[in-house]
């Protein structure tokens, strides 16, 4: 009888999901700033300014805005990775079948992923506070 190796299947599935999410994240990194600055897409200058205000963007060529966008995208990607790790650990735990070694590994992965997610959220809060303070102090 053929025994199905779920670990291999899940590793391949997780690798495929990671690659697809990385490609999609790279494709959509600069979509909003590009849309907010395109007069042919949004109309006249007043409409463009309204859209930039609504999206909380300043001048898209401003280095502060570029740095804030890059930081937000990077931290967002790390958050996605942490959530995928949490899901992976839960799946491993649920399919352990009473194997104490797998359960212990899943618990370690889960606790590390949750700690990582807390660190990522704290880093996002600090970065958001610093960039908002920087923009307020220089305008």
C-alpha positions as CSV (number, residue, x, y, z in Angstrom):
1,X,0.0,0.0,0.0
2,X,1.1,3.5,-0.7
3,X,1.4,5.7,2.3
4,X,0.8,9.4,1.7
5,X,3.5,11.6,3.2
6,X,1.5,14.6,4.3
7,X,4.6,16.5,5.5
8,X,6.1,16.5,2.0
9,X,2.8,17.6,0.5
10,X,2.4,20.4,3.1
11,X,6.0,21.6,2.6
12,X,5.5,21.8,-1.1
13,X,2.2,23.6,-0.6
14,X,3.7,26.0,1.9
15,X,6.7,26.7,-0.5
16,X,4.3,27.3,-3.4
17,X,2.1,29.6,-1.2
18,X,5.2,31.5,-0.1
19,X,6.4,32.0,-3.7
20,X,3.0,33.1,-4.9
21,X,2.5,35.6,-2.0
22,X,6.1,37.0,-2.5
23,X,5.4,37.6,-6.2
24,X,2.0,39.2,-5.6
25,X,3.4,41.4,-2.8
26,X,6.2,42.5,-5.1
27,X,3.7,43.3,-7.9
28,X,1.4,45.4,-5.6
29,X,4.0,47.3,-3.6
30,X,3.7,50.6,-5.3
31,X,0.2,50.4,-6.7
32,X,-1.4,53.0,-4.4
33,X,1.3,55.7,-4.7
34,X,1.3,55.2,-8.5
35,X,-2.5,55.5,-8.6
36,X,-2.5,58.5,-6.3
37,X,-0.1,60.4,-8.6
38,X,-1.5,59.5,-12.0
39,X,-3.5,62.4,-13.4
40,X,-4.8,60.5,-16.3
41,X,-6.2,57.8,-14.0
42,X,-7.7,60.1,-11.4
43,X,-8.4,63.4,-13.2
44,X,-7.3,66.9,-12.3
45,X,-4.9,68.1,-9.6
46,X,-7.6,68.7,-6.9
47,X,-8.8,65.1,-7.3
48,X,-5.2,63.9,-7.0
49,X,-4.7,65.9,-3.8
50,X,-7.9,64.6,-2.3
51,X,-6.9,61.0,-3.1
52,X,-3.4,61.6,-1.6
53,X,-5.0,63.0,1.6
54,X,-7.5,60.1,1.8
55,X,-4.7,57.6,1.4
56,X,-2.5,59.5,3.9
57,X,0.2,60.0,1.3
58,X,2.1,63.2,0.9
59,X,4.2,63.8,-2.2
60,X,5.0,60.3,-3.5
61,X,8.6,61.4,-4.4
62,X,9.2,62.6,-0.9
63,X,11.9,60.3,0.7
64,X,9.9,60.1,4.0
65,X,6.9,58.7,2.2
66,X,9.0,56.3,0.2
67,X,10.8,55.1,3.4
68,X,7.5,54.7,5.3
69,X,6.0,52.7,2.4
70,X,9.0,50.4,2.2
71,X,8.9,49.8,6.0
72,X,5.1,49.2,5.9
73,X,5.4,46.7,3.1
74,X,8.4,44.9,4.7
75,X,6.6,44.6,8.1
76,X,3.4,43.5,6.3
77,X,5.3,40.8,4.6
78,X,6.8,39.7,7.9
79,X,3.3,39.6,9.4
80,X,2.1,37.4,6.6
81,X,5.0,35.0,7.3
82,X,4.3,34.9,11.0
83,X,0.6,34.1,10.3
84,X,1.6,31.3,7.9
85,X,3.9,29.9,10.6
86,X,1.1,30.0,13.1
87,X,-1.2,28.1,10.7
88,X,1.6,25.7,9.9
89,X,2.2,25.0,13.6
90,X,-1.5,24.4,14.1
91,X,-1.7,22.1,11.2
92,X,1.4,20.2,12.5
93,X,-0.2,19.9,15.9
94,X,-3.5,18.8,14.6
95,X,-1.9,16.1,12.4
96,X,0.6,14.9,15.0
97,X,-1.6,11.9,15.9
98,X,-0.5,11.8,19.5
99,X,3.2,11.8,18.6
100,X,4.8,13.8,21.4
101,X,7.8,14.8,19.4
102,X,5.7,16.5,16.7
103,X,3.4,18.1,19.3
104,X,6.4,19.6,21.1
105,X,7.9,20.9,17.8
106,X,4.5,22.4,16.9
107,X,4.2,24.1,20.3
108,X,7.7,25.6,19.9
109,X,6.9,26.8,16.4
110,X,3.6,28.3,17.6
111,X,5.1,30.1,20.5
112,X,8.0,31.4,18.4
113,X,5.6,32.6,15.7
114,X,3.4,34.4,18.2
115,X,6.4,36.1,19.8
116,X,7.5,37.1,16.4
117,X,4.1,38.5,15.5
118,X,4.1,40.6,18.7
119,X,7.6,41.9,17.8
120,X,6.4,42.7,14.3
121,X,3.3,44.6,15.6
122,X,5.5,46.5,18.1
123,X,8.0,47.4,15.3
124,X,5.1,48.6,13.1
125,X,3.7,50.8,16.0
126,X,7.1,52.3,16.7
127,X,7.9,52.9,13.0
128,X,4.4,54.4,12.4
129,X,4.9,56.7,15.4
130,X,8.4,57.8,14.2
131,X,7.4,58.4,10.6
132,X,4.3,60.4,11.7
133,X,6.4,62.4,14.1
134,X,9.0,63.0,11.4
135,X,6.4,64.2,8.9
136,X,4.7,66.5,11.5
137,X,8.0,68.0,12.6
138,X,9.2,68.8,9.1
139,X,6.0,70.2,7.6
